[in-house]
Amino acid sequence: MQKDPPGWPRFQPAVFEIDDRVPASAREAFSEVDLPKNLMGLYRSSSELTVVNGPGRRLLVRFGEFGPDGNACYDPASGEVVSLVVGKRRVQRPVNESLACFHDGAQAALDMFPYYRANSNRSEAKAAAAALQSRLTDTDPTALEVSGFWSGFVDEVGKGRLSTEDVLASYGEGLLIVEDELYRAFRSAYEIAYKRLPSDPHRLCPSCDSDALRIAFEARPGAATATVAFWCAYCLLGLDQLSAPAPKGARVFKSGSPDKGVAAAFPELRSVRFLRRRPDQ
């Protein structure tokens, strides 16, 4: 059986230190189930279980964070997993009916990865979202009934925002096996090319020595940064997962434009950054 590549998202149990104020019932609940360390960058565990106040000074136990503004919490009174948003007022949103259900949902989401590649079409993303939604409903029928973490997670999948490349980037470059020498050479060539824009860099491709390096941008109107394509038009090897402001005079294409120039500017390049699968053992 083929194993996951090194750095591939998999279920890694979180390890918590426990604040003295955490009640005994919560300590017992956390001792009975493993929770994930990371979930596609949309959830991350904390290093410690701490007591926080929910709405109406309801006691909650914080164990991580959801997205940019949600605190992942356990409600000892109900046994539920909730997202606590702290602003002008504290808002508590349901996630799962228990810690065990949250574990099962996270395991399902990781088991189904990868969902699609970055260049996949919309129908592939929607199909992946539908399959994930069905699997999550099996783990906890209530998880998708309201607008919460899991419905948002499925929505991200359906919109094509959790491609293999995007997820791997969220886990950190240090987890990827990179062909270091070639990657560094491409990165150096990119930095020089970027500084020379809008002029042609006239740099030789680090892979095939062709004078065919190209750089182009795809951006949404009004966006401060753009997605960057940097590749060799001859061997199609290049860099992905790049973003930067588009300098004046550079080739910039409107995101989602049907213009044929977009397809020409963003070929299905072969990324220097790749994962090598280990042989079966």
C-alpha positions as CSV (number, residue, x, y, z in Angstrom):
1,M,0.0,0.0,0.0
2,Q,1.4,3.4,-1.0
3,K,2.1,5.7,2.0
4,D,1.4,9.4,2.2
5,P,4.3,11.6,1.1
6,P,6.3,13.3,3.9
7,G,4.4,16.5,5.0
8,W,1.1,15.2,3.7
9,P,-1.8,16.3,5.9
10,R,-2.7,13.5,8.3
11,F,-4.3,13.3,11.7
12,Q,-1.7,14.3,14.3
13,P,-3.1,14.3,17.9
14,A,-2.8,17.6,19.7
15,V,-1.0,17.6,23.1
16,F,-2.3,20.0,25.7
17,E,-1.1,21.4,29.0
18,I,-4.1,21.9,31.3
19,D,-4.8,25.1,33.2
20,D,-5.7,24.4,36.9
21,R,-9.1,26.1,36.4
22,V,-10.3,23.5,33.9
23,P,-13.0,21.5,35.6
24,A,-12.6,17.7,36.2
25,S,-15.4,16.8,33.8
26,A,-13.7,18.6,31.0
27,R,-10.3,17.0,31.8
28,E,-12.0,13.6,31.6
29,A,-13.7,14.5,28.3
30,F,-10.4,15.6,26.7
31,S,-8.6,12.5,28.0
32,E,-11.0,10.2,26.2
33,V,-10.6,11.5,22.6
34,D,-7.7,12.7,20.4
35,L,-8.2,16.1,18.8
36,P,-6.3,17.1,15.6
37,K,-3.3,19.6,15.7
38,N,-4.2,21.2,12.3
39,L,-7.0,20.9,9.8
40,M,-6.1,22.4,6.4
41,G,-5.1,25.6,8.1
42,L,-8.7,26.4,9.0
43,Y,-8.3,25.0,12.5
44,R,-5.3,24.8,14.7
45,S,-5.0,23.5,18.2
46,S,-3.5,25.5,21.1
47,S,-0.8,24.2,23.4
48,E,-3.0,24.6,26.5
49,L,-6.5,24.0,27.7
50,T,-7.7,27.3,29.2
51,V,-10.9,28.5,30.8
52,V,-12.7,31.4,29.0
53,N,-16.0,33.2,29.4
54,G,-18.7,32.6,26.8
55,P,-21.9,34.6,26.4
56,G,-23.5,35.3,29.8
57,R,-20.2,34.4,31.4
58,R,-20.8,30.8,30.6
59,L,-17.7,28.8,31.3
60,L,-16.0,27.3,28.2
61,V,-12.7,25.5,27.7
62,R,-10.6,26.8,24.8
63,F,-8.5,24.3,22.9
64,G,-7.7,26.0,19.6
65,E,-8.8,28.4,16.9
66,F,-11.1,28.3,13.9
67,G,-10.1,30.5,11.0
68,P,-9.3,34.2,11.6
69,D,-11.6,35.0,14.5
70,G,-13.1,31.9,16.1
71,N,-12.0,30.3,19.3
72,A,-12.4,26.5,19.3
73,C,-14.1,25.7,22.6
74,Y,-15.7,22.9,24.6
75,D,-18.8,23.5,26.6
76,P,-18.6,21.4,29.7
77,A,-22.3,22.0,30.5
78,S,-23.6,20.5,27.2
79,G,-20.6,18.5,26.0
80,E,-20.7,20.4,22.7
81,V,-17.8,21.9,20.6
82,V,-18.5,25.5,19.8
83,S,-16.8,28.5,18.1
84,L,-16.6,31.6,20.3
85,V,-16.2,34.9,18.5
86,V,-15.1,37.7,20.8
87,G,-15.9,41.3,19.6
88,K,-18.2,44.0,20.9
89,R,-20.1,41.0,22.3
90,R,-19.3,37.3,22.7
91,V,-21.1,35.1,20.1
92,Q,-21.1,31.3,20.5
93,R,-21.8,29.2,17.3
94,P,-22.3,25.4,17.3
95,V,-19.7,23.1,15.7
96,N,-20.3,19.5,16.8
97,E,-22.5,17.8,19.4
98,S,-19.4,16.3,21.1
99,L,-15.6,16.2,21.1
100,A,-15.8,12.7,19.6
101,C,-17.9,14.0,16.7
102,F,-15.3,16.8,16.1
103,H,-12.6,14.1,16.0
104,D,-14.6,12.0,13.5
105,G,-15.3,15.0,11.3
106,A,-11.6,16.0,11.2
107,Q,-10.6,12.4,10.5
108,A,-13.1,12.3,7.6
109,A,-11.8,15.6,6.1
110,L,-8.2,14.4,6.3
111,D,-9.0,10.9,4.9
112,M,-10.7,12.4,1.9
113,F,-7.7,14.7,1.1
114,P,-6.6,15.5,-1.7
115,Y,-9.8,17.0,-3.0
116,Y,-8.5,18.4,-6.3
117,R,-5.6,20.2,-8.0
118,A,-5.2,23.9,-8.3
119,N,-6.1,23.8,-12.0
120,S,-9.3,21.7,-11.6
121,N,-12.6,22.9,-12.9
122,R,-15.6,24.0,-10.9
123,S,-17.5,20.8,-11.3
124,E,-14.6,18.8,-9.6
125,A,-14.7,21.2,-6.6
126,K,-18.4,20.9,-6.3
127,A,-18.3,17.1,-6.5
128,A,-15.6,17.0,-3.8
129,A,-17.7,19.3,-1.5
130,A,-20.8,17.1,-2.0
131,A,-18.8,14.0,-1.1
132,L,-17.3,15.7,2.0
133,Q,-20.7,17.0,3.1
134,S,-22.2,13.5,3.0
135,R,-19.3,12.1,5.0
136,L,-19.5,14.8,7.6
137,T,-23.3,14.3,8.0
138,D,-22.6,10.6,8.7
139,T,-20.2,11.6,11.5
140,D,-22.6,14.2,13.1
141,P,-26.0,14.8,11.5
142,T,-26.2,18.2,13.2
143,A,-22.8,19.5,12.0
144,L,-24.1,21.1,8.8
145,E,-27.5,22.2,10.0
146,V,-26.4,25.7,10.8
147,S,-23.9,28.2,9.4
148,G,-20.8,27.2,11.3
149,F,-17.3,25.8,11.0
150,W,-18.1,22.7,9.0
151,S,-20.5,24.4,6.6
152,G,-17.8,27.0,6.0
153,F,-15.3,24.2,5.5
154,V,-17.5,22.5,2.9
155,D,-18.0,25.9,1.2
156,E,-14.3,26.5,1.0
157,V,-13.9,23.1,-0.7
158,G,-16.8,23.9,-3.1
159,K,-15.3,27.2,-4.1
160,G,-12.0,25.6,-5.1
161,R,-10.0,27.1,-2.2
162,L,-8.7,23.9,-0.8
163,S,-6.7,22.5,-3.7
164,T,-3.8,20.2,-2.9
165,E,-1.4,23.1,-3.5
166,D,-3.2,25.5,-1.2
167,V,-3.5,23.1,1.6
168,L,0.1,22.1,1.5
169,A,1.1,25.8,1.6
170,S,-1.1,26.2,4.7
171,Y,0.9,23.5,6.5
172,G,4.2,25.4,5.9
173,E,6.9,25.1,3.4
174,G,9.1,23.3,5.9
175,L,6.9,20.2,5.6
176,L,7.5,19.8,1.9
177,I,10.4,18.0,0.3
178,V,11.9,20.4,-2.1
179,E,14.5,19.9,-4.8
180,D,16.5,22.5,-3.0
181,E,19.2,23.5,-5.5
182,L,16.8,23.9,-8.4
183,Y,14.2,25.6,-6.3
184,R,16.7,28.2,-5.0
185,A,17.9,28.8,-8.6
186,F,14.3,29.4,-9.8
187,R,13.6,31.6,-6.8
188,S,16.6,33.7,-7.5
189,A,15.7,34.1,-11.1
190,Y,12.2,35.1,-10.1
191,E,13.4,37.8,-7.7
192,I,15.6,39.3,-10.5
193,A,12.8,39.1,-13.1
194,Y,10.4,40.8,-10.7
195,K,12.8,43.7,-10.1
196,R,13.3,44.2,-13.8
197,L,9.6,44.4,-14.7
198,P,8.2,45.4,-17.1
199,S,11.4,44.6,-19.1
200,D,12.1,41.0,-20.2
201,P,14.5,39.5,-17.6
202,H,16.6,37.6,-20.3
203,R,17.6,35.1,-17.8
204,L,18.4,31.5,-18.7
205,C,16.1,28.8,-17.3
206,P,17.8,27.1,-14.4
207,S,16.5,23.8,-15.7
208,C,16.9,23.8,-19.5
209,D,19.1,26.9,-20.1
210,S,16.6,28.4,-22.5
211,D,16.1,32.1,-22.7
212,A,12.4,31.6,-22.2
213,L,11.5,32.7,-18.6
214,R,8.1,34.4,-18.4
215,I,6.3,36.2,-15.6
216,A,2.7,37.3,-15.5
217,F,0.0,38.2,-13.0
218,E,-3.7,37.4,-12.5
219,A,-5.6,39.7,-10.2
220,R,-9.1,40.7,-9.1
221,P,-10.0,44.4,-9.6
222,G,-8.9,46.5,-6.7
223,A,-6.8,43.7,-5.1
224,A,-3.5,44.7,-3.5
225,T,-1.7,41.6,-4.6
226,A,-2.0,39.2,-7.5
227,T,-1.3,35.5,-8.2
228,V,2.0,35.2,-10.0
229,A,3.1,32.8,-12.7
230,F,6.8,32.4,-13.3
231,W,7.8,29.7,-15.7
232,C,9.9,28.6,-18.6
233,A,8.0,28.7,-21.9
234,Y,10.2,26.0,-23.3
235,C,10.2,23.3,-20.6
236,L,7.2,24.6,-18.6
237,L,9.0,24.2,-15.3
238,G,8.5,27.0,-12.8
239,L,7.2,28.3,-9.5
240,D,3.7,28.2,-8.1
241,Q,2.2,29.4,-4.8
242,L,3.5,33.0,-5.5
243,S,1.7,36.2,-4.8
244,A,3.0,39.8,-5.1
245,P,1.8,43.3,-6.2
246,A,1.8,43.6,-10.0
247,P,4.2,46.4,-10.9
248,K,3.2,49.0,-13.4
249,G,3.6,47.8,-17.0
250,A,3.6,44.1,-16.1
251,R,1.3,41.6,-17.8
252,V,-1.8,41.5,-15.7
253,F,-4.9,39.5,-16.5
254,K,-8.3,39.9,-14.8
255,S,-9.1,37.0,-12.6
256,G,-11.6,34.7,-14.2
257,S,-11.5,36.5,-17.6
258,P,-12.4,34.4,-20.6
259,D,-9.6,36.2,-22.6
260,K,-7.4,33.6,-24.3
261,G,-4.4,35.5,-23.1
262,V,-5.0,34.2,-19.5
263,A,-4.7,30.6,-20.6
264,A,-1.5,31.5,-22.5
265,A,-0.1,33.3,-19.5
266,F,-0.9,30.6,-17.0
267,P,0.0,27.2,-18.5
268,E,-0.1,24.0,-16.5
269,L,3.4,24.5,-15.4
270,R,5.3,21.8,-13.6
271,S,6.2,23.1,-10.2
272,V,9.7,22.9,-8.9
273,R,8.2,22.4,-5.5
274,F,6.9,18.8,-5.4
275,L,6.4,15.9,-3.1
276,R,8.3,12.6,-3.7
277,R,6.3,9.5,-2.6
278,R,8.3,7.0,-0.6
279,P,8.4,3.5,-2.0
280,D,6.2,0.9,-0.3
281,Q,7.9,-0.8,2.6
